Amino acid sequence: MGIVDELQLQNEMDTVFGLRKPTEGSRPFTFCALYRYYTGDADLTGFFSPKQLPPDLRARMAINAGSFPKALANSLNRFLSVGYNNINYFDEILISQKAPANRLGRCAFIETGCWDDLPPIEPEAEDYPDMPAITEAHNPFDILQKGFVIPVSRKTIVNDNIGLLKRLILRAGHVSRKTHARYIWNMWINNDNCNDGTAWFSADHGNLGSDVVSISAVTAAITALAAMTEPGPSNDVMGIDLSKPQFHLVVASSIWDEAVKVNQAKYVYSANDLTNMQVNPCYHLFGDHNERIATPPFLTGTAWGVIRNKEEVPIIEMQYLNGKEEPEIVFERDPMSAINDDFFGLKIRFEFGGSISDYRGGYKSIP
């Protein structure tokens, strides 16, 4: 079939999974045909047969028994990523930092405070002084191991049932993203502790309300976030930059319409006074097309909140084992063994953990 290098073979595997379009004028492989081409196993015995490989392939490539599993794993992981990124669960708006973890078990981020202004200095007369100590806090968490195995049968390979395999991988990616997002949003829903040892949303933090979502309530929430002071020793007000707002309005999908009204109403009237029209300060604050109204499906009821730009205030910090920020597929057994053993397993593995870094990044109202 004219395929003589590893890149071309990998491209053909990607084509089987719909990750690439077939080369114009070519006849794409089926999954079973590609297995035979890679392995020389024309009779589906489950054994690598180098003498049965196409002559051009043997001459140009260092192909061996591991070539087919490697190419298959590469394509499966890219296809898993497609499923992982297909649905927006809005978890990214809460994650201000992602870092690699080099161990399983208990980990922590160190969050530092903020200094006051730089002190004046006359270098000709004195040395530069050391900056004063700043506060440090940490919120420990565990790197969790999550996953399952998808069994793939010999029948799937022999019958070229790639459609079923693709649907399973897409679902695995979807479930992985949902698992990750639920972990993140549960910190919001359950009001987990911050690095100061107290609940994220509280009267002491100044970020807990009790009003239903409305223009006046959202305005009050943003004002409260703007009035937050920097972590010690500085006590300067953090403020807001209205020239490029990046706030998110977070609501359950059951009250999405109320959130849109807050964002799209250009003017408002005073209570019981239809003659006193005022500008809505929240007009398009969450995007011209409501693109910063977040409706994660894990939220229920009438509780809502506002989240600051994660670049301004660290909100939730996450670590991923060996820096793998998406789930991965590893073979529980060599896929060639499925020909003899009737099954091989695709292990979906995702290992991550995180914690709330700073309460100043969010405001929540529970009517």
N, C-alpha and C positions, 0 to 999 in steps of 0.2 A: 504493500500500500504506500510505499515511498516515504515512510517515517524512519528517519535515521539518526535522530538525536534526542536527548533526554527532554529538552524543552518542548519539542513537538509532541512527544508522548504525553507529557504533563498537560499540554494544551488540549489534547484529545480527551484526556480524563476530565478536564474541566468542562469540555463540551458536552460530555455525557451527562454532567450534572447541571447543565444550563448556565454555567458560569461564563461561557464564551459562546459566540455564535459560530456555527460551522464555517470552515473556510469555503469561500465561494467556488462552486464547481466540484467540490469534493463530496464523497459519500461518507457521512460520519459513522464512526464505530457504534455498535451496540456495546453494552457493558460486558456481556459474555464474550463477544468477539475481541474486545480490548484485553480482557483477561488472557485469552488464548495467545494474542499477539505478544503480550508482555512476558508470558511464562513458557511458551512453547507447549503448553499442556492442552493439545488439541482434543484429547479424549476425556478431559476433565477428571484426571486421576488425583489431582491435588498435589502433584510433584512438579518441580521446576525441571524443564527439559531443554537445556541449552542447545542441543543439536537440532531441535525442531524450530528454533527461532529463525526469522527471515535472515538470509545471508547478509544483506546490507546492515541490518540491525546488529548482528554479531560483530561485523567489521568496524562499525563506527561507535559503538557504545560498550561501556563496561557494565553490561546488564547482568543482574544476578537474581537470586531468589528473593532478595529484599526490595527489588525495584518496584514491583507491582504494589506491595503494601505501602511503600513510601509515597508513591504517587497517589494512591487511593486516600491515604491519610491526609495529604496536602489538600486535595479537592474536598474531602468531607469536612475538614475544618473551615475552609473558606465558605462552604455552603452552610455550615452551622452558624457562621458569623452573619450570613444573610438573614437567617431566622431570628438571630439575637437582636438584630437592628431593625427588624420589620415594624415593630410596634413601639410607640413612644409612651413610656410609663412615667416620664418627667423626673426620673431619679437623678438625672445629670444636673438639674438646677440646684440640687442640694450639696453636690460633691465639689468641694473647693480644692481638694488635693488628692492625687492618686500616687501611691508610692509602692515599690516592690517590697515584699516581705521575704525574708530568707529562712523562715522557720515557721512551723505550725505551733499553735498554742497561744499563750498570752503575749500581747504586744501593746504598744502605746505610742501616741504622738506627743511630742513636747510642744506646747503652745506658749509663746513668749508674749510679754506685755509690750508696752510702748513707752518710750522716753518722752519727757517734755522737750522744749526747744533746745537747740544746740547752744551751749553757753558761750559768751564772748571770750575771745582769747587774743593776747598780744604776743605772738611768737618770739619777738625780740626780747621780751622781758620775762617770759615764763614758758614752761613746758605745757603741752596739751594735757589737760586733766583726763583721767579715766571717767567714762560715763558711769553714772550711778547704776546700781543693780536694778534689774527689772524683774517683774514677777514671772514665774514659770508655773505651768500647771500641766497635768496630763490626765487623760481619761483612758484607763486600760480596757482592752477588748481582746477577743480571741479570734484567731484566724480559723474559720470554719471550713470543714470539708463537706461538700455537697456533690451529689451525683447519682447516677444509675447506669444500668447496662441495657442497651438495645440489642436483643438477639437477632442475628441475620442468618437465615437458613440457606442451605445448599440450593433449595428450590428457588429462592430469590435470584441466585446467580444463574442457575441453569435456565430459568424461564425469563431471564432479562427483565425482572420486575423492578426496574430502576425507579419507576414512578412511586411505588410504595416506599422504597428506601428514602427517596427525596422528601416525601411527606413526613416520614418519621423524624428525619434530621431537622426539617423546618420546625416541627413541633418541639423538638428538644431544644432548639435555639430559643424559641418563644418561651418555653417553660423556664429556661435558665435566666432569661431577662426578667421575667415576672418574679422569680425567686430573689434575684438581686434587688429589684425595685421594692419588693415588699419589705426586705430587710432594711432598706434605707427609710422608707416611709413609716415603718413601725416606730422608729425613733420619734417621729413627729406625732404619730397617733397616740403612742403610749406615754408621751412626755418624759422621755428618758433623761437621765442626769447628764449635766454638762461637766466640763473639767473642774468646775468649782464645787462639785459634789451635790448640787441642788438641781431640781427639775428645770428643764429647758424653759418652759413657759410658767411664769409666776409673777405675782404682784411685786415681789422684791426686785425682779429683773425688769419690771416695767414693760413687759411684752405679752400680757394676758388680758384679753377683753371678754365681754359677755354680750355684745350687741350682734344682731343679725347683720349680714352683709348689706351694706348700703354705701352711698357716696360719703355721707358724714362719718360712718364707722371706718371705712377704708382710709379716709383722710386722716382720721385720728391715729390709725395704725402706722401710717407712713410718718406722721409727725413724731410718734413715739420712737420709731426706729432712728429718725434723724437726731433725736435728743439723746441717744445713747452716748456714753462717754467711753473713750479709749481705755483699754485695760492698763492698769497701773504700771509705773507711778504717775503717768499722765492722766489727767481727768478732763482733757479737752473733749468738747462735743464733736461727734463724728460728722454730723450734717448729711446732706444729700446733694447730688449733682443733677439738677433738673435739666441740664442741657443734653444729657445722654442717660436718661433713666433706664435701669435694667431690672426694675422690680418685677416679681411674678405674683399674681393673685391666685391663691390656691383654694379651690372649692371642690366639694363632691359634685359628681356629675348631675345629681338631682337638683342642684341650684345653679347650674351653669348659666341659665337665662338671667338670673339676678346679677351674676358677675358681668355678663355682657352689658347689661343696662348701666352698671357703674362705669364701665369703660367707654361706652359709646354715646351716652347722653351729653350733649354739648352744653346744655344749660339745665339748671335746676331752679325750683321755686321754693320759697320759704313755706313752712308748714301753714296750711290754711290761708295762704296769700298768693293767689295766682297772678298778682300784678308785680310782685317783686322777683324778677328773674335774675339769677346769678350764674356766673361761669362755673362749670363743673371742674374743679382742680384735678380730677382724676381722668379727664377726657383724654383718651388714647395713651394714658400712662402705661397701659399694659399692651401696647402695640396697636397700630392702626387697624389691624385685622384680628385683634384678640389673640395674637400669637404668644403672648406671655400670660395667658390665663391657663393655668394648669389644672387638669381634672383627673388626677390619678384614681383608678378604679377602686383602690383600697379604702378611700375615704367615704364615709357615710354620714347621713344626718345634715345638720345645718352649720356645723363648725367650718371655719374658713381661716385663711391667714394670708400674710404678705411675707415674701422672702426677698431679701436684699440681693444685690449682685454678688455672686460668690467670689468675684475677684476683689471686692472691697473688704469683705469680712469672711474669715474662714468659718464655714458652717459645719459640714460633715467631712471628715477625712477618712480615706479608705486605703487599705493595703491589700495587695494581691500577691499570692505566693509566686515567687520568681518573676514578678512583673506581668503575669498573664491576666490582663484586664477583661478577658472574655473567656467563656468556657472552652474546653478543648476536648477533642476526641482522641482516645488512645485505644489500641486494640487489646482486648482482653486475651485474645489468642490470634495467631497469624491467620489472616483471612483465607489463605490457601488451605488451611487445615479444615475449613468448612466443607470442602469437597469430600473429604473422608469422614469427618466427624459430624456432618449434617448441620452444625451451627458454628458461628463465631460471634463474639460479642463486641459491640461498640460501646466503650465506656465513656460516658459524658462526665467530665470532672471540672469542678469550679471551686476554687479555694480563695476565700476573701474574708475580710473583717474590717470593722471601722467603728468610729464613735463620733459624738457631737464634740465639736471643738470650741465653739463660742456661741453663747445665747444671743448675741447682738445681731445675728443674721436673720432672725425670724420673729414674727409676731403672730399670735393665734387668738382667735376669738371663739368662745364656746357659748352660744346663746342658751 
